[in-house]
């Protein structure tokens, strides 16, 4: 019998105009404390984004999402938050904030394969 992993995930969202509370799902962050696993996958649909905010700086958005992933993955270029332990990075990244990049509230689940589950969630929630 394969080990079941208890995981948490949140959907990464772009909120071009915070005051309108409209968003576009662009990624997934998945975390499993026991497996010491955290992963961010993302894909920005620029055509859809233009429907929300045709004046959004898409190049800057890509840089911001990449920075989010660097923090999650603990890269040195992710700054001081990127050096936190995995649970602390997940909690910091999923904290409620009023900015152009936000996450949904965390959700939980069980799976056998964390990589496959991250990909499946990206396909279901973003692509």
N, C-alpha and C positions, 0 to 999 in steps of 0.2 A: 504494500500500500504506500502510495506516494504521500509525502508530508504536505499537509495543508498549511498555507501561509495566511495569517490574518494581516490584511493590509488596509491602508487608508489612501484615498486619492482625492484630488480636487481638480476641477476644470480651470484651466488658465483662460482668462477672458481679456479682451481688449474693449475698453469703454472709452470711445473717442470723445464723447461729451458727457462727463460725469453727471451733470445736472439733468440730463435726459434719461439716465439709467438704462440706456440701450447698450447691448454688448454683443460681441462676436466671439464664439469659442475658438481659441487658437492652439490649445495644448492641454496636456495632462501632466500632473505631477503625482507619482505613485510612491508610497513609502511603506516599508515593512521593518519595524523595529527589530524583531527577532533575527531576521536575515541580514540586518544592517544594509538595507537596500533603499535607494532613492533614485528615481529616474524622472527626467522631464523629456517629453516628446512634444514637438509642436509643428504646426503647418499654418501659415498665414495665407488665407484666400484673399488676395489683393482685390479681386473683382468685387467680392462681397463687401469688403471693407470700404470700397469707394462708394457703395450705396449708403453707408452710414455717415461717412465723413470724407468727402472728396478732397478736402484740404489737409488730410492727415499726412504727416511725414512718414512714409512707409519705411524708408531707410532707417530712420531713428527707431521706429517700432521694432524692426528686426534686431537692431543693436540692443534694445531694452529686453527683448525676449531672450536673446542670447545671454545677456547679463544675468537674468533670472535663472537660466539653466546652469550657468557657471557657479552661482551661489549654491544651488541645489546639489550639484555634483561635487562641491567642495574644492573647486579649483582655486589655486592661489590668486588668480586674477578676479575671483569672486569677492575679494576684500575680506574684512574681518568677519562678517557674517558667514562667509563661505568656510571659515575655519571652525565654526561651531560643530558639535557632534550632529549626527544625522537627524535625530528627533528634534533637536533645537532648530536646525535649518528648516525642516518641514513646518514646524509651528510658526516660525518667523515668516516664511513665505506665504503661509495660508492665513495670516492674521488679517482681520478686516481692515481695509484701507480705502480711502477715497482718492484714487489715482487712475491713470489711463490703463494700467495693467492691474488686474485684480484676480482673485481666485474665488471659486464657489466655496461654500462651506465644505469641510471634509466629509467624505462618505466612507463606509467601510465595507469589506467583503472578504471572502475566502477564496483561495485559488491554489493550484498546484504549481503554476509557472508564472513568476512575477513578470518576466520579460514579455511573455505572450499576452498576459493580462493588460499590461501597459499599452501594447500595440492595439489590442482589441478595443480598449477604452478610447484610444485616439480615433480609431475608425468609427466607433459609434457616436462619440460626442463632438468630434471636430470635422472629420473628412466627409 
